[in-house]
Amino acid sequence: MSLKNLLIAASLCALVAHASQAAPILTVAPLGLNGSNNREWAVNIAPDVVPGSLAAELAFAIDGANLLDVVVGNAAIWDTPLPANNPFTGTPTEGIYIDLVNDRSFSAYGSAIVTSTVPTQFLKITTAGAGLTTIRYGTAASGSATLGARIARGGMTFNGYTGSVTAVPEPASAMILLAGTITCVIASRRRR
């Protein structure tokens, strides 16, 4: 085998290995306010490889507002509550655990066979009011890279999911957008 063919074969093996090691994608985003003027959040998971099933064990902690509710976002996909080690209680928990006193939650579910890499809504979280609210998830909520911070698929477990998302009050969002627009208009007029 020539050096060129060997390099091409090695590159193809590296690409295949990299694709098989890719992790499912987790996103947490505010959806806006519901009819009760409380903020709703979407927790979405997109598989990296299909077809197959997923399992997720994720912890959440709320700052700046009270946690009101956590429900499965798409029960047709996320149809199996799983027993998992709850980082908040130190005991096994199945499905959704909600601690309204400390504004935190832990969820463990398995999915049906997923045939698309389009994100599915794993959870819908509701927090009180329209004020400044932050959701910490995964390691940022649990303090552990494995407990409450993992998604599995195809016999592989991906640990260390972590992050935080902050939603600002709705009038403030409009003011920030307006201030940004005014700044852009002023800057574009100065360049002429």
Residue pairs with C-beta under 8 A, 6 or more apart in sequence:
1 9
19 49
20 49
21 156
22 48
22 49
23 48
23 151
23 158
24 45
24 46
24 47
24 48
24 54
24 151
24 153
24 158
25 45
25 46
25 48
25 119
26 43
26 44
26 45
26 58
26 137
26 138
26 151
26 161
27 42
27 43
27 44
27 45
27 46
27 119
28 41
28 42
28 43
28 44
28 135
28 137
28 163
28 165
29 41
29 42
29 44
29 165
30 39
30 40
30 41
30 133
30 165
30 167
31 39
31 40
31 41
31 42
31 124
32 39
32 40
32 170
33 39
33 40
33 130
33 170
34 40
34 126
37 129
37 130
38 68
38 126
38 127
38 128
38 129
38 130
39 65
39 126
39 127
39 128
39 129
39 130
39 133
39 167
40 124
40 125
40 126
41 124
41 125
41 126
41 127
41 135
41 165
41 167
42 73
42 121
42 123
42 124
43 58
43 60
43 73
43 121
43 122
43 123
43 124
43 125
43 137
44 73
44 119
44 120
44 121
44 122
45 54
45 56
45 119
45 120
45 122
45 151
46 117
46 118
46 119
46 120
47 54
47 114
47 117
47 153
48 117
48 153
49 153
49 154
50 114
50 115
50 116
50 117
51 113
51 114
51 115
52 113
52 114
52 153
52 154
53 110
53 111
53 112
53 113
53 114
53 153
54 110
54 111
54 114
54 151
54 152
54 153
55 82
55 108
55 109
55 110
55 111
55 151
55 152
55 153
56 78
56 107
56 108
56 109
56 111
56 122
56 150
56 151
56 152
57 82
57 84
57 85
57 106
57 107
57 108
57 147
57 148
57 149
57 150
57 151
58 106
58 107
58 108
58 122
58 123
58 137
58 138
58 148
58 149
58 150
58 151
58 161
59 87
59 88
59 104
59 105
59 106
59 137
59 138
59 141
59 142
59 147
59 148
59 149
60 67
60 70
60 104
60 105
60 106
60 107
60 125
60 135
60 136
60 137
60 141
61 102
61 103
61 104
61 135
61 136
61 137
61 140
61 141
62 103
62 104
62 125
62 127
62 133
62 134
62 135
62 136
63 103
63 133
63 134
63 135
63 136
64 131
64 132
64 133
64 134
64 166
65 103
65 127
65 128
65 129
65 131
65 132
65 133
66 100
66 103
66 127
66 128
66 129
67 98
67 99
67 100
67 103
67 104
67 105
67 125
67 126
67 127
67 128
68 100
68 126
68 127
68 128
69 98
69 125
69 126
70 96
70 98
70 105
70 107
70 123
70 124
70 125
70 126
71 96
71 123
71 124
72 78
72 96
72 107
72 109
72 122
72 123
72 124
73 120
73 121
73 122
73 123
73 124
74 120
74 121
74 122
76 112
77 111
77 112
77 114
77 120
78 109
78 110
78 111
78 120
78 122
79 109
79 110
79 111
79 112
80 109
80 110
80 111
80 112
81 94
81 95
81 96
81 108
81 109
82 94
82 95
82 108
82 109
82 110
83 92
83 93
83 94
83 108
84 92
84 93
84 94
84 106
84 108
85 91
85 92
85 93
85 147
86 92
86 93
86 97
86 106
86 147
86 148
87 106
87 141
87 142
87 143
87 144
87 147
87 148
88 97
88 99
88 102
88 104
88 106
88 142
88 148
89 97
93 106
93 108
94 108
95 107
95 108
95 109
96 105
96 106
96 107
96 123
97 105
97 106
97 107
98 105
99 105
104 141
105 125
106 142
106 148
107 122
107 123
109 122
111 120
114 120
125 135
127 133
127 135
130 169
130 170
131 169
132 166
132 167
132 168
132 169
132 172
133 166
133 167
134 164
134 165
134 166
134 167
135 164
135 165
136 163
136 164
137 161
137 162
137 163
137 164
137 165
138 148
138 149
138 160
138 161
138 162
138 163
139 145
139 148
139 149
139 160
139 161
139 162
140 162
140 163
140 164
141 148
142 148
142 149
145 159
145 160
145 162
146 159
146 160
149 159
149 160
149 161
149 162
150 157
150 158
150 159
150 160
150 161
151 157
151 158
151 161
152 158
168 176
